[in-house]
Amino acid sequence: MVTEIILDNRLIKVNHYEEEKVNGLHQISIVFNVKSEEYHDIATLLYKASFEVTVPDSILFFRGKINKYSTSITNLYEKGQIGEFRLSLLEKEI
C-alpha cells in the first residue's frame, strides 16, 4: 500500500493512491491533505506543474506533469484549515 510520494524533494503523505498506464505512460492519482500552515509551500510546488515523481513503495520514478488537479477548499490562508487535494500526474514523453 502506497502511503507517500515524493515530488521533487518534497515528501507528501497520501490518503489514496492509484497507479495506471495511459498510452504506455505512467499515471498516478493521489488524494492528500494540506494544512493551512503548509499551504504556501505546497501551492508554490504545484505551480511548477512538472516534477520528478518518486513512489518509494512502488519503486516507481518518472518525470511527470499535472494532468488533473482539484481541492476541496480555496482559502487555506486561514489558520487551522485543512484542504483535501486531488492530483493526477502523467509521465512526460521523452
N, C-alpha and C positions, 0 to 999 in steps of 0.2 A: 504494500500500500504506500503510495507516494504521499508524503506529509510536508515536503518542502521543495522549492525550486530555487535556482539562483539566476537572476537577471543581471548580466554583467557581474559585479561583485556583491550584489545585494541579495541577501537571503530572505525569502518570502515563505512564511508558513501558510500552507493551503488547507482549506476545508474540504475541497472537492477537486478531483483531478481526472481528466480524460485524455487519452492519447489515441491518435489515429493517423492514417496515411491519407493524404489528399493529392491525387495525381502524382503519386510516388514521393511526396514530400511529407515530412513530419509536421503534425499539428498537435498542439496541446491546448486544452481548455482548462482554466482554473477558476476557482472561487476562493477569495481570501478577504479577511477583514483588515480594515485600515482604521487606526485610532486617530483622532484629531491631532495628537502630538506628532505623528509620523506622516501626516497627510502631505505636507510640503515636499518632503524628501521623495515620497512615492510619486507624487504628481510630476515633479521635476524629472524623475527617472522615466516615467511613461511618456513624457513629451518627446523623448529621444526617438520613440517609435520603432527602433531597431536595436537588437540586443544579442549578446552571446547568451544562449539559453543552456542551462545545465540542469539535468534532473538526476541527482545522485542515486536515488533509489531505483531508477530505471536504466542507469548507465547510458544516458542519452545526452548528447551535446550537439547543438547546431546554431547557426546564425539565423535569427528569426525576426519577424516583423509583426506588428499588431494587425490582426485580421478582424477582430471584433473586440469592443470594449464597452462596458456599462458600469454604472454604480448606482447604489440604492439611495444615495444622498449627494447633494451637490454642494453643500456648505459644511465642510469638515473643519472650518476655522474656529467654530465654537467649541470650547473646551468640553471634554467628556463625551464627544460624539464618536460613534463607530459606524463606518460605512462598509457595505459588502460590495466588493469589486468583482466583476466577471471579466475575464480576459482570455482571448484566444490568440495564440501565437503560431504563425505559419513559417516553416523553414523557407529561407530565401533561396531562390535558384542561383546557381553559380554561373 
